[in-house]
């Protein structure tokens, strides 16, 4: 980005836990020159947020099981992140998502 250019990040969890037609998790990013990116899923269980610090995320599309099988925590395969993880772990586990 150039100087004096703005970005906006909008995260939403809509009608969580209900599983209705209005339920979902989304992220929108608005950038310079009317740039706009959106990702949305009708699932709300993919969203996580920390109770003790400013941290949140969601995995819209996890990577294949083959990649996940290589990553382990406490001798168990690590699935989609449910807490902040380092960038390389996040990228290995998540094809589309945010944290």
C-alpha positions as CSV (number, residue, x, y, z in Angstrom):
1,X,0.0,0.0,0.0
2,X,1.0,3.6,-0.6
3,X,1.0,6.4,2.0
4,X,-2.5,7.6,2.8
5,X,-4.2,4.5,1.5
6,X,-6.7,2.8,3.8
7,X,-7.8,-0.8,4.4
8,X,-10.9,-2.1,6.3
9,X,-11.2,-5.6,7.7
10,X,-14.7,-6.8,8.6
11,X,-15.3,-10.1,10.3
12,X,-18.7,-11.6,11.0
13,X,-20.3,-14.5,12.6
14,X,-24.0,-14.5,11.9
15,X,-26.7,-16.4,13.8
16,X,-24.1,-18.7,15.4
17,X,-25.1,-22.1,16.7
18,X,-28.5,-22.1,15.0
19,X,-27.6,-23.6,11.6
20,X,-30.4,-21.7,9.9
21,X,-30.5,-20.1,6.5
22,X,-28.9,-16.9,7.9
23,X,-26.0,-18.6,9.7
24,X,-22.5,-18.1,8.6
25,X,-18.9,-16.9,9.1
26,X,-17.4,-14.2,6.8
27,X,-14.5,-11.9,6.3
28,X,-14.4,-8.9,4.0
29,X,-11.3,-6.8,3.1
30,X,-11.8,-3.4,1.4
31,X,-8.7,-1.8,0.1
32,X,-7.4,1.0,-2.1
33,X,-8.9,1.9,-5.4
34,X,-12.2,0.1,-4.4
35,X,-10.5,-3.2,-4.0
36,X,-12.7,-5.8,-2.3
37,X,-12.3,-9.4,-1.3
38,X,-14.9,-11.5,0.5
39,X,-14.9,-15.1,1.8
40,X,-18.1,-16.6,3.4
41,X,-19.2,-20.0,4.7
42,X,-22.6,-21.0,6.0
43,X,-20.8,-22.8,8.8
44,X,-20.3,-21.0,12.1
45,X,-18.3,-23.9,13.7
46,X,-15.2,-22.9,11.7
47,X,-14.8,-19.6,13.6
48,X,-12.8,-19.4,16.8
49,X,-12.0,-16.5,19.1
50,X,-9.8,-16.2,22.2
51,X,-11.4,-15.4,25.5
52,X,-8.2,-13.8,26.9
53,X,-6.5,-11.9,24.0
54,X,-7.4,-10.2,20.8
55,X,-7.2,-13.2,18.5
56,X,-9.7,-14.8,16.1
57,X,-9.8,-16.8,12.9
58,X,-11.6,-19.3,10.7
59,X,-10.6,-22.0,8.2
60,X,-12.9,-21.8,5.2
61,X,-11.1,-24.6,3.4
62,X,-8.6,-26.9,5.2
63,X,-5.7,-28.4,3.2
64,X,-5.7,-32.1,2.3
65,X,-5.3,-34.8,5.0
66,X,-1.9,-35.7,3.6
67,X,-0.5,-32.3,4.5
68,X,-2.2,-32.3,7.9
69,X,-0.9,-35.8,8.8
70,X,2.6,-34.4,8.9
71,X,1.8,-31.8,11.5
72,X,1.3,-33.1,15.0
73,X,0.7,-31.6,18.5
74,X,0.9,-33.9,21.5
75,X,1.4,-36.9,19.1
76,X,-2.0,-36.3,17.5
77,X,-2.6,-34.9,14.0
78,X,-3.2,-31.2,14.1
79,X,-6.4,-30.3,12.2
80,X,-7.6,-26.8,11.3
81,X,-6.3,-24.2,13.7
82,X,-8.5,-23.3,16.7
83,X,-6.0,-20.8,18.1
84,X,-3.2,-18.6,16.8
85,X,-0.5,-20.6,15.1
86,X,2.7,-19.5,13.3
87,X,2.3,-18.6,9.6
88,X,3.9,-21.7,8.2
89,X,1.6,-24.0,10.3
90,X,-1.4,-21.9,9.3
91,X,-0.5,-22.2,5.6
92,X,0.1,-25.9,5.9
93,X,-3.3,-26.5,7.5
94,X,-5.5,-24.0,5.7
95,X,-6.1,-23.4,2.1
96,X,-8.5,-20.5,2.6
97,X,-9.0,-18.7,6.0
98,X,-7.7,-16.0,8.3
99,X,-6.2,-15.5,11.7
